[in-house]
Amino acid sequence: MASAIELEVGDRTVRVSNPDRVYFPARGETKLDLVNYYLSVGDGIVRALRERPCMMHRFPSGVSGEKVHQKRVPNGAPPWLETVRIHFPRYNRHAYELCVTELASVIWAVQMSTVEFHPWNSRRADTESPDEWRIDLDPMPDCPFSRVRRVAHVVHEVLDELDIVGYPKTSGGKGLHVYVRIEPRWGFQEVRRAALAFAKEIERRVPDDVTTTWWRKDRDPAMLFVDYNQNARDHTIASAYSVRGNPEGTVSTPIRWDEVDDVDPQDFTIASVPARFAELGDLHAAIDDKAHSLEPLLEWADRDGLKED
């Protein structure tokens, strides 16, 4: 068993310790298998994380062990690793968070036992102005995936009516996410308010499937929650191509809209996604081509009397 290996990643040399440590018990994939997975989807994971403050979800002894939510880049990081300074007003503190600009940064994070990457929906140039609106279709415990599929089609329909391009992906769990590039003209509260207005519209169209009820205890456990709060400041969800910290090593995977009816999120793992990526490339490759306005959604929010909070 090797104690450490060195890998050339672009222009960097990254040392990976304990490469044979088993991280995913379902099939026995190791830390090195995780490294090789991220190398195989390099363009996609860097595009998903580029220039964004990023929380690392670390599993030092594999996904069966302790999970560490880490915002701060630890002391001893290589001098080439890029970061972004984030202020947390509630605590009057700041942290230097990982800011991925190249694939070596991702592999360094995996060396630090990171499995999941949770980026902000804003970028380093202006962390207070999101450029990404996230639609999180979050099923309650008794919600069948057929309901998630049905609601995803309604989301697509409403986005088309707004002339907005949405990029769907599996969550790596039981839900689906849809990402939209937006003009970075609004703060987090306004983006969240626009997301709530959209969620309310989806609820109006399919009231038997969707809830926007905020308190979890008040939701029907068979419904799908459109989680608009994922657009609040410092709220993050797993990026496209992020592995999830479960025994199967599922992956939050970009899909086409025409795959929604047939997709099984559990089929997308670190064992299967590399071949899919090699065949299809990054299905989110065009996400930066056009940024959309939130003005129509903010008009809906005004119509519905939705307040910032």
BELFEN-V864241 format. One record per pair of residues at least 6 apart in sequence whose C-alpha atoms are under 6 Angstrom apart, sorted by the first residue. I is the first residue (numbers start at 1). GAP is how many residues later the second one is. D is the distance in Angstrom with one decimal. If there is no record, write none. Layout:
i | gap | d
I | GAP | D
I | GAP | D
//
This chain:
i | gap | d
3 | 14 | 5.8
3 | 15 | 5.1
4 | 12 | 5.4
4 | 13 | 4.0
4 | 14 | 5.6
5 | 10 | 5.8
5 | 11 | 5.3
6 | 8 | 5.6
6 | 9 | 4.4
7 | 6 | 5.6
7 | 7 | 5.3
9 | 95 | 5.4
16 | 95 | 5.2
19 | 12 | 5.1
19 | 13 | 4.7
20 | 10 | 5.4
21 | 9 | 5.2
21 | 10 | 5.7
22 | 6 | 5.9
22 | 7 | 5.7
22 | 8 | 4.1
23 | 7 | 5.0
23 | 8 | 5.9
23 | 39 | 3.9
23 | 40 | 5.7
24 | 223 | 4.7
25 | 222 | 5.3
26 | 221 | 5.1
26 | 222 | 5.2
37 | 233 | 5.9
40 | 234 | 5.7
44 | 238 | 5.5
45 | 196 | 5.6
48 | 192 | 5.9
49 | 51 | 5.9
50 | 50 | 5.2
50 | 51 | 5.2
51 | 48 | 5.4
51 | 49 | 5.7
51 | 50 | 6.0
51 | 72 | 5.2
51 | 73 | 5.4
52 | 47 | 5.5
52 | 67 | 5.8
52 | 68 | 5.8
52 | 71 | 4.4
52 | 72 | 5.7
53 | 44 | 5.6
53 | 45 | 5.9
53 | 46 | 5.2
53 | 66 | 5.7
53 | 67 | 5.5
54 | 44 | 5.3
54 | 64 | 5.5
54 | 65 | 4.0
55 | 15 | 5.8
55 | 16 | 4.8
55 | 63 | 5.0
56 | 14 | 5.2
56 | 58 | 5.8
56 | 61 | 5.3
57 | 11 | 5.7
57 | 12 | 4.8
57 | 57 | 5.5
57 | 59 | 5.0
58 | 9 | 5.7
58 | 10 | 4.9
58 | 55 | 5.1
58 | 56 | 4.0
58 | 57 | 5.8
59 | 7 | 5.9
59 | 8 | 4.9
59 | 54 | 5.5
60 | 53 | 5.1
63 | 182 | 5.3
63 | 183 | 5.9
71 | 26 | 5.5
72 | 23 | 5.4
72 | 24 | 5.3
72 | 25 | 5.0
73 | 24 | 5.6
82 | 17 | 5.4
83 | 13 | 5.7
83 | 14 | 5.3
83 | 15 | 4.7
83 | 16 | 4.6
84 | 12 | 5.3
84 | 13 | 5.4
84 | 15 | 5.9
85 | 10 | 5.7
85 | 11 | 4.4
86 | 8 | 5.3
86 | 9 | 5.3
87 | 6 | 5.9
87 | 7 | 4.2
88 | 6 | 5.7
115 | 128 | 6.0
116 | 126 | 5.5
116 | 127 | 5.5
116 | 128 | 5.6
117 | 121 | 5.7
117 | 125 | 5.7
118 | 118 | 5.4
118 | 119 | 5.2
118 | 120 | 4.6
118 | 121 | 5.8
119 | 117 | 5.9
120 | 116 | 5.6
121 | 9 | 5.3
121 | 11 | 5.1
122 | 7 | 6.0
122 | 8 | 4.0
122 | 9 | 5.4
128 | 59 | 6.0
129 | 55 | 5.2
129 | 57 | 5.7
129 | 58 | 4.9
130 | 54 | 5.4
131 | 50 | 5.8
131 | 51 | 4.8
131 | 52 | 5.7
131 | 53 | 4.7
132 | 48 | 5.6
132 | 49 | 4.7
132 | 50 | 5.5
133 | 46 | 5.9
133 | 47 | 5.1
134 | 45 | 4.8
135 | 42 | 5.6
135 | 43 | 5.0
136 | 41 | 4.7
136 | 90 | 5.7
136 | 91 | 5.2
137 | 38 | 5.6
137 | 39 | 5.2
137 | 40 | 5.9
137 | 89 | 5.0
138 | 37 | 5.2
138 | 86 | 5.8
138 | 87 | 5.1
139 | 36 | 6.0
139 | 85 | 4.3
139 | 86 | 5.9
140 | 81 | 5.0
140 | 82 | 5.8
140 | 83 | 5.8
140 | 84 | 5.8
141 | 80 | 5.6
142 | 79 | 5.3
142 | 80 | 4.3
143 | 79 | 4.1
143 | 80 | 5.4
166 | 12 | 5.8
166 | 13 | 5.6
166 | 14 | 5.0
167 | 11 | 5.2
167 | 12 | 5.1
168 | 9 | 5.6
168 | 10 | 4.2
168 | 86 | 5.9
168 | 87 | 5.8
169 | 7 | 5.8
169 | 8 | 5.3
169 | 84 | 5.1
169 | 85 | 3.9
169 | 86 | 5.2
170 | 6 | 4.5
170 | 82 | 5.0
170 | 83 | 5.2
170 | 95 | 6.0
171 | 6 | 6.0
171 | 81 | 4.7
172 | 78 | 5.4
172 | 79 | 4.8
172 | 80 | 4.1
181 | 110 | 4.8
182 | 109 | 4.4
182 | 110 | 4.4
182 | 111 | 5.9
183 | 108 | 5.1
183 | 109 | 5.7
183 | 110 | 5.8
188 | 44 | 5.6
188 | 45 | 5.7
189 | 119 | 5.9
192 | 39 | 5.1
192 | 40 | 5.8
194 | 103 | 5.0
194 | 104 | 5.2
195 | 33 | 5.2
196 | 32 | 5.3
197 | 103 | 5.9
197 | 104 | 5.1
199 | 27 | 5.8
203 | 7 | 5.1
209 | 14 | 5.5
210 | 13 | 5.7
210 | 14 | 4.8
210 | 15 | 5.9
211 | 14 | 5.0
212 | 13 | 5.8
212 | 14 | 6.0
240 | 12 | 5.4
240 | 13 | 5.7
241 | 10 | 5.9
241 | 11 | 5.2
241 | 12 | 5.4
242 | 9 | 5.7
242 | 10 | 5.5
243 | 7 | 5.8
243 | 8 | 4.3
244 | 6 | 5.5
244 | 7 | 5.9
249 | 20 | 5.4
249 | 21 | 5.8
250 | 18 | 5.6
250 | 19 | 4.1
251 | 17 | 5.6
251 | 18 | 5.1
254 | 29 | 5.9
//
